[in-house]
């Protein structure tokens, strides 16, 4: 499953993240937390700056968080020609 490693890493950090960053968005690549951001857009911009077209996870820090997917990022269409 895509981003399984990142999801597992998020779960290992979840308790601490909830304590200090609830409501923010965490950016995770492999076993590394890039940071937490106030908005999804800030998290996305930071992730793209740091990882380019490599897959990374943006997870809302919440007890039960929904998942937002951007298929263009998943299939590498971020830099597709018009």
Secondary structure, 3 states (H helix, E strand, C coil): CCCHHHHHHHHHHHHHHHHHHCCCEEEEECCEEEEEECCHHHHHHHHHHHHCCCCCEEEECCCCCCCCCCHHHHCCCCCCCC
